[in-house]
Amino acid sequence: MCAGSGGLTGCGKTQIALEFAYRFRDEYQEIIWLRADSYKNLIQDILSVLEKIYHKKLSAQDLPQAIELAERWLNQEQKRLLVLDGVKDLSLFKLFHPDAYTGHILMTCNTRVTDRACSFIHLVSVEDMDFEEGALMLLRYIESGGASQCSLKDFSTEQIAQAKLIVQEHWGLPLGIAQAGAYIKETACSLREYLLCYQQHRHDLLHFHGQAMADPAPSVATAILRQAAVIERENPLAITFIRLCATLTHYALPEELVINTIPLLDPTVQTTKHSLLAFHAMLKSLIFVYFLRRDLKTRALYLHPLVLDVLRAQMSVQQCHHYTELAARLVQHLPLLDRSGRYKGAAVKI
């Protein structure tokens, strides 16, 4: 069996994989964790594992032999969990899909993978946590770094209430919750004290990376900004749209309004036909990394609030001025929404 999880950069996929490995550790004879975010890291980890198994020193020059040894090892009849963390290139995955493999493979990735590209993988999209499961994750993290089987019944009503408020402030993002837990644990502050500090110094705490956090895990802000930099290189219109929404502090916008506003964001787009093509290209970039969600029933775009918070905080004075001017021109058209939140359909005049 192979399962793959995907979600927003920093949504906690690695933490979820760690939790799965911890909870079901007794059901496997071996649990092997490999970094799969790059070919270099993957090969380094493969060689390291094989050296321990076969007691033989291997180098990158021994790669053909190493792959042969890896296939032989994986085809042994053992109940094994193989975790491939941070997969970006599915072609690397083929190294670990031998015909006779009898174990389980758990794969995490930051981008959406199409069903056609991996029909043999059961895909799970990692969504934001609800208040109860997020509160339990936070309290467990504070209690024992997450390695605990306790339930909400083991905590006071006050602790649960404060934990839920912290989860709400982090919009249910698992990495944000783990980040809050690390901060509370390392500073020995109370849940209430952390909540007050976060409300007053949100930007600083979103950049916090504590010693209690897993080494590969960046801060929430760092994870989002890294992905935003990639989007800016690949599709400048997409990052312009996100920054404009950050200035407006709008988390949901009607599709039709966005399409008709694209010429305002990109003067090279002249016609409705070109606006639609640009709109689809923008969606591809942003949905691919879970920065926004498209609801086909309501024809609305829902942007992740923490993404907007982080991008808003890192904009320069000049950028703020530029996007404020754009926002002022766009706000003139926001009254075109009716009471149900639907766009009335009048074209935006530039």
Long-range contacts (C-beta under 8 A, 24 or more apart in sequence): 1-104, 1-105, 1-122, 2-97, 2-104, 2-105, 2-106, 2-107, 2-120, 2-121, 2-122, 3-104, 3-105, 3-106, 3-107, 3-121, 3-122, 3-123, 3-124, 4-87, 4-106, 4-107, 4-108, 4-109, 4-113, 4-118, 4-121, 4-122, 4-123, 4-124, 5-106, 5-107, 5-108, 5-109, 5-123, 5-124, 5-125, 5-126, 6-108, 6-109, 6-110, 6-111, 6-112, 6-113, 6-123, 6-124, 6-125, 6-126, 6-290, 7-110, 7-125, 7-126, 7-127, 7-290, 8-126, 8-173, 8-289, 8-290, 8-291, 8-304, 8-307, 9-110, 9-223, 9-224, 9-226, 9-227, 9-289, 9-290, 10-173, 10-175, 10-176, 10-218, 10-220, 10-223, 10-224, 11-126, 11-128, 11-173, 11-174, 11-175, 11-290, 12-126, 12-173, 12-174, 12-175, 12-177, 12-178, 13-85, 13-108, 13-109, 13-110, 13-126, 14-85, 14-86, 14-108, 14-214, 14-216, 14-217, 15-146, 15-174, 15-175, 15-178, 15-214, 15-217, 16-108, 16-126, 16-174, 17-83, 17-85, 17-106, 17-108, 18-146, 18-214, 19-146, 20-106, 21-81, 21-83, 21-106, 22-146, 22-147, 24-81, 27-79, 28-79, 28-80, 28-81, 28-103, 28-104, 29-78, 29-79, 29-80, 30-78, 30-80, 30-81, 30-103, 31-80, 31-81, 31-83, 32-80, 32-81, 32-82, 32-83, 33-83, 33-85, 34-82, 34-83, 34-84, 34-85, 35-85, 35-86, 35-216, 36-84, 36-85, 36-86, 36-87, 36-88, 36-92, 36-93, 36-107, 37-85, 37-86, 37-87, 37-88, 38-88, 39-89, 39-92, 42-84, 42-92, 42-95, 46-70, 46-95, 67-95, 70-95, 70-96, 71-98, 74-98, 74-100, 74-101, 74-103, 75-100, 75-101, 77-102, 78-102, 78-103, 79-103, 79-104, 80-104, 81-105, 81-106, 82-106, 83-107, 83-108, 84-108, 85-216, 86-110, 86-216, 90-117, 90-118, 93-118, 110-227, 110-289, 111-288, 111-289, 112-287, 112-288, 112-290, 126-174, 127-172, 128-171, 128-172, 128-173, 128-174, 129-167, 129-172, 129-173, 129-174, 129-177, 130-172, 131-164, 131-167, 131-168, 131-172, 132-164, 134-163, 134-164, 134-167, 134-170, 134-172, 134-174, 134-177, 135-160, 135-163, 135-164, 135-166, 135-167, 136-163, 137-174, 137-177, 137-178, 137-181, 138-163, 138-166, 138-167, 138-177, 138-180, 138-181, 139-163, 141-177, 141-178, 141-181, 141-182, 141-185, 141-212, 142-181, 142-184, 142-185, 145-185, 145-212, 146-178, 146-181, 159-191, 162-190, 162-191, 162-192, 162-195, 163-191, 165-195, 166-191, 166-194, 166-195, 166-198, 169-195, 169-198, 169-199, 169-202, 170-220, 170-306, 171-304, 171-305, 171-306, 173-220, 173-306, 175-217, 175-220, 175-223, 176-206, 176-220, 176-306, 178-213, 178-217, 179-205, 179-206, 179-208, 179-209, 179-210, 179-213, 179-219, 179-220, 180-205, 181-212, 182-208, 182-209, 182-210, 182-211, 182-212, 182-213, 183-208, 183-210, 185-210, 185-212, 186-210, 186-211, 186-212, 202-309, 202-313, 203-313, 206-306, 206-309, 206-310, 206-313, 220-306, 220-310, 221-310, 221-313, 221-314, 224-306, 224-307, 224-310, 224-311, 225-310, 225-311, 225-314, 227-289, 227-291, 228-307, 228-310, 228-311, 230-289, 231-285, 231-286, 231-289, 231-291, 234-285, 235-281, 235-282, 235-284, 235-285, 236-266, 237-262, 237-265, 237-266, 237-278, 237-281, 237-282, 238-281, 238-282, 238-285, 238-286, 240-265, 240-266, 241-265, 241-282, 241-286, 242-286, 242-291, 242-292, 242-303, 242-307, 242-308, 242-311, 243-311, 243-312, 243-315, 243-319, 243-323, 244-323, 244-326, 244-327, 244-330, 245-303, 245-308, 246-307, 246-308, 246-309, 246-311, 246-312, 246-315, 246-323, 247-312, 247-320, 247-323, 247-324, 247-326, 247-327, 248-327, 248-330, 248-331, 249-308, 249-312, 250-303, 251-302, 251-303, 251-305, 251-308, 252-300, 252-301, 252-302, 252-303, 252-341, 253-300, 253-301, 253-303, 254-299, 254-300, 254-301, 254-337, 254-341, 254-342, 254-343, 255-279, 255-294, 255-299, 255-300, 255-301, 255-343, 256-299, 256-343, 256-345, 257-333, 257-334, 257-336, 257-337, 257-343, 257-348, 258-301, 260-347, 260-348, 261-330, 261-333, 261-348, 263-348, 263-350, 264-326, 264-329, 264-330, 264-348, 264-350, 265-326, 298-341, 298-342, 299-342, 299-343, 300-341
